[in-house]
Amino acid sequence: MQLNKLLLFLLTLSVNFTRVFSQDIEFSRENFKDKKDELKEALKNIEKGDVFLNLEPYYFKNAIPFYLEAYKLNPNNSVLNYHLGKSYLYSNFKDKAIDYLEKAVQLNPQVAPDIHLYLGMGYHIDMQWDKSIEAFNKHLAILHPKDESGVREEIQIALKQCTFGKEIAAHPVRVKIDNVGAGINSPYPDYSPVISADESIMLFTSRRPETTGGGMDPLINEPFEDIYLAERANGVWGQAKNMGTNVNTDGHDSNCGLSADGQKFLIYKDVNRGDVFISELEGVEWSKPARLNKNINTDFHESSSCFSPDGNVIYFVSDKPEGGFGGRDIYKSTKDNKGKWGEAVNLGSVINTALDEEGVYLHPDGKTLYFSSKGHTSMGGYDVFKSIFDENLQVWTTPQNIGYPINTTDDDVFFTVSASGKHAYYSSIRPGGFGEKDVYLITFLGEEKRISPVTEVPVISKVSDSIKEEVAPKKLEVQEAQLTLLKGLILDENTKQPIAATIEIIDNEKNEVIASFKSNSVTGKYLVSMPAGKNYGISVHKEDYLFHSENFDLPKSSEYQEVEKVITLKNIAVGNSIVLKNIFFDFNKSTLRNESENEIQQLVKLLTDVPTMKIEISGHTDNRGSDEYNKNLSNLRAKAVFDRLIASGIDISRLTYVGFGEEKPIATNDTEEGRQLNRRTEFKVLAK
């Protein structure tokens, strides 16, 4: 009994002690009689901070340094703590808000009518789900039933986000998140990474003091954005470099989408309320950005964009009201046969919501779309979602939240996935970083591996429209992408010097050119992405050279692979020959299959462009079967190509044909791979 009395006495003493030493101290002369100068300076700083707090929430963070100066004199003022907490909620260091907001309530429970609204936001940020729900409900209780400010609806959305966040955070996606290192990250904000399909190039945006022109954004007192480029070798990112004055200007320049081959990219510039530009790598120099046409850029804000893997479609985000579902929507524009970007088409209500979508990225597989949204079910603010285009139904699947800890209660935007699908890049503020926002590598782990818990800095987004109702997502299935990357160099066969050649990708079944690229004129580098599910023909050609062909038959079940190949082009010279790798015959037959047509037309074009050229068509087999049979079959196959060229208008006097059977192997006949190489059709230049 005596022990209980003692505990009660100590508890009462503790409460009284807290009350005495946690008084709400006003910034007044009476309280700071001996510090009049400091008080005067503190009041000036509070006044400066209040200016920003009377603007839109985007500017609240600018008040923090002024309030902190006043805080040095008096940390026990409830209003100042309330204002600091409120300001931090809209900064890049949102996790600091709770301490100030809790202290404000401790000093004065009635410090502000909306204190529990901001406490709810702070707890939401910190994933303290139950405390957040309690605080939001306290604020709901004091709202007028006919409140028209939109706060009631915002809280209803936040409560749904808390419920969803509590569930999704309990079942995290198995990932490992690593800082990409000092080559890319700096003590300043580094964000919005995009990569080439083979991860050899990264572009990102940074606000560094050495920004082009040296200017400062007057709204947030930070340097203007510039675009930086880094290259990767042996798995390590090198030192990032400013892209220079051809790309960066004295204003805001921010990267958007990078083409799969890393030869062109899209840029956001803060002009005309925000427009999209394009720059191309010409040798080793990036061209001056050119504004895209009015089908993409409007009088409204076009914020982010990306290329399709074949470069024929641009996906972009715009807040234009016409044709949209509300807020920012994702659109696409397709290039016509004259190279003009066509009319923008909204991706539809499956993807777009009444709220904002942002940060669009189409994977090199050509069918997996990643984007951020406030309108689909999220943990708070923007979450990253993925949707897959169903080629049979010609529709996008219902977007799937990619899970925690990739998604947080903060705004998670600008997420880019490697071609293999094994990992991704994004920017985040995390403990142990180099400064403010850093670029991080996300590695998706297998089921048998374990992951250390990762704490993320979260935030709630204030919105004014309803969130789309969806069930909680199943665990994210991370599968290796089904595509082939073909990359390497294109060189002159004799000099071994790089060549700026045209690379065409052909759908052999449809006999259609589905994409066209250029190799780099200085380095000879090329890269093409081929999603599984097609028989592809590759044709490489340049004036005064014989064309080169490759074939990739990739069924839908094909696994991800990278094929590195140096392609050498032969001059048009007597005696030079090439293998026609996209000439197809059925087994033991000599009738040309339809898939051969594009290759035939490539040969027709070459003979038309060089009207004096004469060629020999030759057929070859492996060593299976009798010599007589192989000779006859190869002769019939060569004649089939000969006949098809004549039917296409080539004069018979310019053509001969011969079947060599198994006489001239180019590989061993002891393996299936070698025998396949020996079964071929060639043409040789007889005269120029």
Helices and strands as residue ranges (DSSP letters): H 2-21, H 36-53, G 57-63, H 64-73, H 78-88, G 94-96, H 97-107, H 115-125, H 129-142, H 151-169, E 175-179, E 190-195, E 201-206, G 212-214, E 216-217, E 222-223, E 226-233, E 236-237, E 241-242, E 253-258, E 264-269, E 275-282, E 285-286, E 290-291, E 302-307, E 313-318, E 329-334, E 345-346, E 357-362, E 368-373, E 383-390, E 395-396, E 400-401, E 416-417, E 423-428, E 438-444, E 483-492, E 502-507, E 512-518, E 525-531, E 534-541, E 548-554, E 561-569, E 577-579, G 594-596, H 597-609, E 614-620, H 627-647, G 652-654, E 655-661, H 672-678, E 680-687
